[in-house]
Amino acid sequence: MPRTDLTHDRTETSPEELPFVAPCRRLKAGDPLKWVRMGWQDFKQAPGTSLWYGGFLVLISYVLLYFTWKLGGYVLILSIMSGFVFIAPVLAIGLYSISCQLQRGLKPQIGYCLREGRRHLGNEMVFAMILLVIFLLWARAASMVHVFFPMEAHPHLGDLVVFLGIGSVVGSVFAALAFSASAFSLPMMLDRKVDTVTAVLTSVNAVLRNKGVMVIWATIIVASVLIGFATAFLGLAVLMPVLGYATWHGYRDTIQADAWPESAKLPEQEQPTP
């Protein structure tokens, strides 16, 4: 039975007529767990492709671990682990593409994911620059914590608690900024013909309007990353694909982006039969 053509023609709206940000839906507390279940279903539909992608991310993690240990020891490793939240969304863009293909009833292709990434390279670079600026500000703020709260070789417990507490608060502020900017922006850029600024502002708006639910979602992400680190990165081979797929479903469930034309095209050999 032929599939329905999901890439029907539509008249493109002029940029002047588009809203400032895409509207979002009000989410329920259980929605993040629903996204995880849907992400797990996507993983089971494409286990080979998912493990290939997840294994590649694990390999990158080991390479980074090796060089950071050689260059700076465990302190630099902790910094890289803390900065993982800034680079994870960019690494997961191929996973969004896999979920998009599954949603359209296609067999996922890694080559298609790579082509999609290259086609959106301009927007991805702008987004990466935004995250880089946040990361550099976070690094500078972390160094200022060391300046104002210097630690001795053998600090007292009270000094250590103050140092870790203030450092955690500062880090949480920048992590919240990165999370708000990246929660739905990259999936939107993959799905729709939209500029980076609009996608980022849409993501921030959706997070602010669903703060309680997004705290739950962020907690799930942090817990999954910690499990991945606790398993010597091996757990990331499964957890990262599931979280990537879940993020795609979270975007589709939250953002109403119908005003923008579709961006993702079907692979040529998999075009639906008219």
Contacts in CASP RR format, 6 or more apart in sequence:
PFRMAT RR
TARGET T0000
AUTHOR 0000-0000-0000
METHOD contacts of the structure
MODEL  1
MPRTDLTHDRTETSPEELPFVAPCRRLKAGDPLKWVRMGWQDFKQAPGTS
LWYGGFLVLISYVLLYFTWKLGGYVLILSIMSGFVFIAPVLAIGLYSISC
QLQRGLKPQIGYCLREGRRHLGNEMVFAMILLVIFLLWARAASMVHVFFP
MEAHPHLGDLVVFLGIGSVVGSVFAALAFSASAFSLPMMLDRKVDTVTAV
LTSVNAVLRNKGVMVIWATIIVASVLIGFATAFLGLAVLMPVLGYATWHG
YRDTIQADAWPESAKLPEQEQPTP
2 272 0 8 1.000
2 273 0 8 1.000
2 274 0 8 1.000
3 104 0 8 1.000
3 105 0 8 1.000
3 272 0 8 1.000
3 273 0 8 1.000
4 272 0 8 1.000
5 272 0 8 1.000
5 274 0 8 1.000
6 104 0 8 1.000
6 266 0 8 1.000
6 272 0 8 1.000
7 262 0 8 1.000
7 265 0 8 1.000
7 266 0 8 1.000
7 272 0 8 1.000
10 261 0 8 1.000
10 262 0 8 1.000
12 193 0 8 1.000
12 261 0 8 1.000
13 259 0 8 1.000
13 260 0 8 1.000
13 261 0 8 1.000
18 198 0 8 1.000
18 259 0 8 1.000
18 260 0 8 1.000
19 259 0 8 1.000
20 198 0 8 1.000
20 201 0 8 1.000
21 198 0 8 1.000
21 201 0 8 1.000
21 202 0 8 1.000
21 205 0 8 1.000
22 188 0 8 1.000
22 194 0 8 1.000
22 198 0 8 1.000
22 202 0 8 1.000
22 255 0 8 1.000
22 256 0 8 1.000
22 257 0 8 1.000
22 259 0 8 1.000
22 260 0 8 1.000
23 255 0 8 1.000
23 256 0 8 1.000
24 202 0 8 1.000
24 205 0 8 1.000
24 206 0 8 1.000
24 209 0 8 1.000
24 210 0 8 1.000
24 254 0 8 1.000
24 255 0 8 1.000
24 256 0 8 1.000
25 253 0 8 1.000
25 254 0 8 1.000
25 255 0 8 1.000
25 256 0 8 1.000
26 209 0 8 1.000
26 210 0 8 1.000
27 210 0 8 1.000
27 213 0 8 1.000
27 214 0 8 1.000
27 253 0 8 1.000
27 254 0 8 1.000
28 213 0 8 1.000
29 212 0 8 1.000
29 213 0 8 1.000
29 216 0 8 1.000
30 213 0 8 1.000
30 216 0 8 1.000
31 213 0 8 1.000
31 250 0 8 1.000
31 253 0 8 1.000
32 213 0 8 1.000
32 216 0 8 1.000
32 217 0 8 1.000
32 220 0 8 1.000
32 246 0 8 1.000
33 220 0 8 1.000
34 249 0 8 1.000
34 253 0 8 1.000
35 217 0 8 1.000
35 246 0 8 1.000
35 247 0 8 1.000
35 249 0 8 1.000
35 250 0 8 1.000
35 253 0 8 1.000
36 220 0 8 1.000
36 242 0 8 1.000
36 243 0 8 1.000
36 246 0 8 1.000
38 245 0 8 1.000
38 246 0 8 1.000
38 249 0 8 1.000
39 99 0 8 1.000
39 242 0 8 1.000
39 244 0 8 1.000
39 245 0 8 1.000
39 246 0 8 1.000
39 248 0 8 1.000
39 249 0 8 1.000
40 242 0 8 1.000
40 245 0 8 1.000
42 50 0 8 1.000
42 98 0 8 1.000
42 99 0 8 1.000
42 102 0 8 1.000
42 241 0 8 1.000
42 242 0 8 1.000
42 245 0 8 1.000
42 249 0 8 1.000
43 50 0 8 1.000
43 238 0 8 1.000
43 241 0 8 1.000
43 242 0 8 1.000
43 245 0 8 1.000
45 102 0 8 1.000
46 98 0 8 1.000
46 102 0 8 1.000
46 107 0 8 1.000
46 108 0 8 1.000
49 98 0 8 1.000
49 108 0 8 1.000
49 109 0 8 1.000
49 110 0 8 1.000
50 95 0 8 1.000
50 98 0 8 1.000
50 238 0 8 1.000
50 241 0 8 1.000
50 245 0 8 1.000
51 237 0 8 1.000
51 238 0 8 1.000
51 241 0 8 1.000
52 110 0 8 1.000
53 94 0 8 1.000
53 95 0 8 1.000
53 98 0 8 1.000
53 110 0 8 1.000
53 113 0 8 1.000
53 240 0 8 1.000
53 241 0 8 1.000
54 236 0 8 1.000
54 237 0 8 1.000
54 238 0 8 1.000
54 240 0 8 1.000
54 241 0 8 1.000
55 236 0 8 1.000
55 237 0 8 1.000
57 91 0 8 1.000
57 236 0 8 1.000
57 237 0 8 1.000
57 240 0 8 1.000
58 233 0 8 1.000
58 234 0 8 1.000
58 235 0 8 1.000
58 236 0 8 1.000
58 237 0 8 1.000
60 91 0 8 1.000
61 233 0 8 1.000
61 236 0 8 1.000
62 233 0 8 1.000
64 80 0 8 1.000
65 77 0 8 1.000
65 80 0 8 1.000
65 233 0 8 1.000
68 76 0 8 1.000
68 77 0 8 1.000
68 80 0 8 1.000
69 76 0 8 1.000
69 77 0 8 1.000
79 139 0 8 1.000
79 142 0 8 1.000
81 229 0 8 1.000
82 171 0 8 1.000
83 135 0 8 1.000
83 138 0 8 1.000
84 225 0 8 1.000
85 175 0 8 1.000
85 178 0 8 1.000
85 179 0 8 1.000
85 225 0 8 1.000
86 131 0 8 1.000
86 132 0 8 1.000
86 134 0 8 1.000
86 135 0 8 1.000
86 138 0 8 1.000
86 178 0 8 1.000
87 131 0 8 1.000
88 225 0 8 1.000
88 240 0 8 1.000
89 131 0 8 1.000
89 182 0 8 1.000
89 185 0 8 1.000
89 186 0 8 1.000
89 247 0 8 1.000
90 124 0 8 1.000
90 127 0 8 1.000
90 128 0 8 1.000
90 131 0 8 1.000
90 186 0 8 1.000
91 240 0 8 1.000
92 186 0 8 1.000
92 240 0 8 1.000
92 243 0 8 1.000
92 244 0 8 1.000
92 247 0 8 1.000
93 113 0 8 1.000
93 116 0 8 1.000
93 117 0 8 1.000
93 120 0 8 1.000
93 124 0 8 1.000
93 186 0 8 1.000
93 190 0 8 1.000
94 113 0 8 1.000
94 116 0 8 1.000
94 117 0 8 1.000
95 240 0 8 1.000
95 241 0 8 1.000
95 244 0 8 1.000
95 245 0 8 1.000
95 247 0 8 1.000
95 248 0 8 1.000
96 186 0 8 1.000
96 187 0 8 1.000
96 190 0 8 1.000
96 244 0 8 1.000
96 247 0 8 1.000
96 248 0 8 1.000
96 251 0 8 1.000
97 108 0 8 1.000
97 112 0 8 1.000
97 113 0 8 1.000
97 116 0 8 1.000
97 117 0 8 1.000
97 190 0 8 1.000
97 264 0 8 1.000
98 108 0 8 1.000
98 113 0 8 1.000
98 241 0 8 1.000
98 245 0 8 1.000
99 244 0 8 1.000
99 245 0 8 1.000
99 248 0 8 1.000
99 249 0 8 1.000
100 190 0 8 1.000
100 191 0 8 1.000
100 248 0 8 1.000
100 264 0 8 1.000
101 107 0 8 1.000
101 108 0 8 1.000
101 109 0 8 1.000
101 112 0 8 1.000
101 267 0 8 1.000
102 108 0 8 1.000
103 248 0 8 1.000
103 252 0 8 1.000
104 266 0 8 1.000
106 266 0 8 1.000
106 267 0 8 1.000
106 270 0 8 1.000
107 270 0 8 1.000
109 267 0 8 1.000
112 267 0 8 1.000
116 190 0 8 1.000
116 264 0 8 1.000
117 124 0 8 1.000
117 190 0 8 1.000
120 189 0 8 1.000
120 190 0 8 1.000
120 263 0 8 1.000
123 189 0 8 1.000
123 195 0 8 1.000
123 196 0 8 1.000
123 199 0 8 1.000
124 186 0 8 1.000
124 189 0 8 1.000
126 196 0 8 1.000
127 181 0 8 1.000
127 182 0 8 1.000
127 185 0 8 1.000
127 186 0 8 1.000
127 189 0 8 1.000
127 196 0 8 1.000
127 199 0 8 1.000
127 200 0 8 1.000
130 181 0 8 1.000
130 196 0 8 1.000
130 200 0 8 1.000
131 178 0 8 1.000
131 181 0 8 1.000
131 182 0 8 1.000
134 174 0 8 1.000
134 177 0 8 1.000
134 178 0 8 1.000
134 181 0 8 1.000
135 174 0 8 1.000
135 178 0 8 1.000
137 174 0 8 1.000
138 170 0 8 1.000
138 171 0 8 1.000
138 174 0 8 1.000
138 175 0 8 1.000
141 170 0 8 1.000
141 171 0 8 1.000
141 174 0 8 1.000
142 167 0 8 1.000
142 170 0 8 1.000
142 171 0 8 1.000
145 163 0 8 1.000
145 166 0 8 1.000
145 167 0 8 1.000
145 170 0 8 1.000
149 159 0 8 1.000
149 162 0 8 1.000
149 163 0 8 1.000
149 166 0 8 1.000
151 159 0 8 1.000
151 160 0 8 1.000
151 163 0 8 1.000
152 159 0 8 1.000
155 163 0 8 1.000
179 207 0 8 1.000
179 214 0 8 1.000
179 218 0 8 1.000
180 203 0 8 1.000
180 204 0 8 1.000
180 207 0 8 1.000
180 208 0 8 1.000
181 200 0 8 1.000
181 203 0 8 1.000
181 204 0 8 1.000
182 203 0 8 1.000
183 203 0 8 1.000
183 206 0 8 1.000
183 207 0 8 1.000
183 214 0 8 1.000
183 217 0 8 1.000
183 247 0 8 1.000
184 199 0 8 1.000
184 202 0 8 1.000
184 203 0 8 1.000
184 206 0 8 1.000
184 207 0 8 1.000
184 247 0 8 1.000
184 250 0 8 1.000
184 251 0 8 1.000
184 254 0 8 1.000
184 255 0 8 1.000
185 196 0 8 1.000
185 199 0 8 1.000
185 200 0 8 1.000
185 202 0 8 1.000
185 203 0 8 1.000
186 199 0 8 1.000
187 247 0 8 1.000
187 248 0 8 1.000
187 250 0 8 1.000
187 251 0 8 1.000
187 252 0 8 1.000
188 194 0 8 1.000
188 199 0 8 1.000
188 202 0 8 1.000
188 203 0 8 1.000
188 251 0 8 1.000
188 255 0 8 1.000
188 257 0 8 1.000
189 196 0 8 1.000
189 199 0 8 1.000
189 263 0 8 1.000
190 263 0 8 1.000
190 264 0 8 1.000
191 251 0 8 1.000
191 252 0 8 1.000
191 257 0 8 1.000
191 262 0 8 1.000
191 263 0 8 1.000
191 264 0 8 1.000
192 257 0 8 1.000
192 260 0 8 1.000
192 261 0 8 1.000
192 262 0 8 1.000
192 263 0 8 1.000
193 260 0 8 1.000
193 261 0 8 1.000
193 262 0 8 1.000
193 263 0 8 1.000
194 202 0 8 1.000
194 257 0 8 1.000
194 260 0 8 1.000
194 263 0 8 1.000
202 255 0 8 1.000
202 257 0 8 1.000
206 214 0 8 1.000
206 254 0 8 1.000
206 255 0 8 1.000
207 214 0 8 1.000
210 254 0 8 1.000
220 243 0 8 1.000
221 243 0 8 1.000
224 239 0 8 1.000
224 242 0 8 1.000
224 243 0 8 1.000
225 236 0 8 1.000
225 239 0 8 1.000
227 235 0 8 1.000
227 239 0 8 1.000
228 234 0 8 1.000
228 235 0 8 1.000
228 236 0 8 1.000
228 239 0 8 1.000
266 272 0 8 1.000
END
